Amino acid sequence: ASSGIGEATAKAVARRGATVLLVARRADALERVRGEIERMAHEHGGGPAYSYVCDLTDGPAVDALVRDVLAEHGAVDMLVNNAGRSIRRSLAYSYDRMHDFERTMAVNYFAPVRLTLGLLPAMREQRFGHVVNVLSWGVQVKAPRFTAYLASKTALDTWSRIAGRETYADNVTFTN
């Protein structure tokens, strides 16, 4: 939530009165966004903001984040999985770069799945929740030179479509 789509989304929901829980790796950028939301709320109305510094590729850190968020705020009504890593590289230049695939899956797939799994039980218990996964047009198009990126986003797309079917009766929905 410290820049780009995440920052814009956080500000948009804050303007509509939501309590915003901001998560990102960069504490300084996160604090800037939190401060802007707080000023906006003070001047024009809107919801408060809380910041949580977390590297979403660090499993134990994500688990701690989930524990803290649930303890401090209770169930999360809406989760926006926006963190992402993109790599544009053809296969011919990827043969010795397996680490690119592993890093991309860590950010784009495993991190949002872990975070969602952590927050999902409370959503289901309160019988309400919505998960938004920011994907890419490439999930449908399968553009060349984006094998690592699009494979990770496609994995998240498929995972959340199945999860949405399993949680629908609990009024927990997914949008990709």
C-alpha positions as MATLAB code, in Angstrom:
seq = 'ASSGIGEATAKAVARRGATVLLVARRADALERVRGEIERMAHEHGGGPAYSYVCDLTDGPAVDALVRDVLAEHGAVDMLVNNAGRSIRRSLAYSYDRMHDFERTMAVNYFAPVRLTLGLLPAMREQRFGHVVNVLSWGVQVKAPRFTAYLASKTALDTWSRIAGRETYADNVTFTN';
ca = [
       0.000    0.000    0.000;
       3.021    2.264   -0.194;
       2.720    3.332   -3.852;
       0.855    2.914   -7.126;
      -2.383    0.936   -7.231;
      -2.126   -0.022   -3.553;
      -1.777    3.576   -2.417;
      -4.598    4.769   -4.675;
      -6.864    1.972   -3.457;
      -6.117    2.716    0.197;
      -6.944    6.396   -0.271;
     -10.123    5.626   -2.200;
     -11.536    3.325    0.465;
     -10.484    5.704    3.243;
     -12.436    8.520    1.550;
     -15.488    6.265    1.753;
     -15.055    5.875    5.507;
     -13.234    2.555    5.723;
     -10.647    1.804    8.351;
      -7.550    1.107    6.267;
      -4.819   -1.316    7.265;
      -1.776   -0.549    5.152;
       0.877   -3.222    4.582;
       4.197   -2.811    2.786;
       7.927   -3.430    3.202;
       9.048    0.198    3.151;
       8.277    1.846    6.487;
       8.960    5.393    5.282;
       6.665    5.169    2.264;
       4.017    3.393    4.326;
       4.111    6.094    6.990;
       3.797    8.785    4.296;
       0.628    7.165    2.944;
      -0.782    6.669    6.449;
      -0.133   10.321    7.241;
      -1.824   11.484    4.040;
      -4.901    9.374    4.803;
      -5.048   10.677    8.370;
      -4.787   14.305    7.132;
      -7.449   13.632    4.516;
      -9.746   12.148    7.171;
      -9.192   15.131    9.460;
      -9.849   17.700    6.716;
     -12.552   16.014    4.642;
     -13.798   13.069    6.640;
     -13.007    9.454    6.062;
     -11.630    6.494    7.877;
      -8.479    6.076    9.950;
      -5.351    4.292    8.755;
      -2.939    1.922   10.469;
       0.371    0.821    9.027;
       2.064   -2.565    9.268;
       5.559   -3.080    7.941;
       5.880   -6.599    6.579;
       7.811   -8.423    3.881;
       5.050  -10.604    2.479;
       7.595  -13.165    1.259;
       8.635  -13.839    4.875;
       6.207  -16.525    6.051;
       6.684  -16.066    9.806;
       6.357  -12.286    9.378;
       3.050  -12.751    7.534;
       1.822  -15.083   10.271;
       2.734  -12.430   12.875;
       0.982   -9.755   10.785;
      -2.194  -11.838   10.695;
      -2.073  -12.386   14.472;
      -1.548   -8.645   15.097;
      -4.274   -7.523   12.705;
      -6.840   -9.943   14.088;
      -5.951   -9.056   17.689;
      -6.070   -5.303   17.061;
      -8.954   -5.043   14.583;
     -10.870   -8.301   14.539;
     -11.909   -9.781   11.219;
     -10.918   -7.967    8.040;
     -13.906   -7.204    5.804;
     -11.940   -6.705    2.592;
      -8.458   -7.779    1.609;
      -6.733   -6.353   -1.451;
      -3.765   -8.442   -2.587;
      -1.837   -5.991   -4.696;
       1.852   -6.575   -3.982;
       3.575   -7.845   -7.069;
       6.792   -8.456   -8.912;
       7.061   -8.459  -12.688;
       9.851   -9.772  -14.850;
       9.972   -9.303  -18.606;
      12.471  -11.746  -19.991;
      12.299  -14.264  -22.819;
      12.888  -17.929  -22.155;
      16.178  -17.784  -24.073;
      17.530  -15.519  -21.317;
      15.899  -17.436  -18.458;
      17.519  -20.886  -18.659;
      19.907  -20.168  -15.783;
      17.549  -17.879  -13.836;
      15.292  -20.210  -11.873;
      15.542  -17.731   -9.011;
      13.426  -15.280  -11.055;
      10.585  -17.799  -11.112;
      10.944  -18.569   -7.402;
      11.003  -14.900   -6.372;
       8.046  -14.051   -8.577;
       5.975  -16.931   -7.203;
       6.952  -15.899   -3.659;
       5.521  -12.387   -4.077;
       2.697  -12.920   -6.560;
       1.330  -16.271   -5.428;
       2.555  -17.633   -2.098;
       2.367  -14.293   -0.259;
      -1.280  -13.510   -1.094;
      -2.309  -17.132   -0.533;
      -0.660  -17.178    2.906;
      -2.177  -13.822    3.886;
      -5.619  -14.818    2.628;
      -5.479  -18.172    4.420;
      -4.604  -16.334    7.626;
      -7.534  -13.915    7.394;
     -10.100  -16.257    5.848;
     -11.255  -18.104    9.000;
     -12.344  -14.832   10.656;
     -14.121  -13.720    7.476;
     -15.986  -17.006    7.308;
     -16.840  -16.855   11.013;
     -18.326  -13.361   10.671;
     -20.068  -14.573    7.496;
     -18.739  -11.717    5.396;
     -15.580  -10.915    3.502;
     -14.264   -9.991    0.111;
     -10.821  -10.661   -1.347;
      -9.598   -8.662   -4.329;
      -6.559   -9.974   -6.181;
      -4.879   -7.525   -8.536;
      -3.843   -9.630  -11.509;
      -2.926   -8.746  -15.087;
      -4.541   -8.677  -18.499;
      -1.817  -11.145  -19.403;
      -3.605  -13.904  -17.479;
      -5.975  -14.069  -20.455;
      -3.552  -13.089  -23.221;
      -0.430  -15.095  -22.225;
       2.016  -12.537  -23.593;
       5.513  -13.685  -24.565;
       8.463  -12.738  -22.312;
       6.357  -12.803  -19.136;
       6.519  -16.498  -18.252;
       7.440  -16.029  -14.578;
       5.044  -13.161  -13.977;
       2.023  -14.547  -15.790;
       2.441  -18.038  -14.392;
       2.364  -16.590  -10.861;
      -0.668  -14.416  -11.544;
      -2.477  -17.289  -13.264;
      -1.812  -19.498  -10.246;
      -3.387  -16.866   -7.958;
      -6.325  -16.483  -10.328;
      -7.035  -20.213  -10.310;
      -6.497  -20.589   -6.551;
      -8.894  -17.783   -5.692;
     -11.566  -18.942   -8.130;
     -11.604  -22.296   -6.357;
     -11.420  -20.686   -2.892;
     -14.354  -18.468   -3.834;
     -16.452  -21.508   -4.629;
     -15.623  -23.036   -1.252;
     -16.395  -19.854    0.721;
     -19.454  -18.649   -1.180;
     -21.931  -20.181    1.284;
     -20.204  -18.173    4.056;
     -20.700  -14.931    2.078;
     -16.968  -14.599    1.441;
     -16.285  -13.708   -2.165;
     -13.288  -13.174   -4.433;
     -12.679  -10.780   -7.305;
      -9.698  -11.119   -9.611;
];
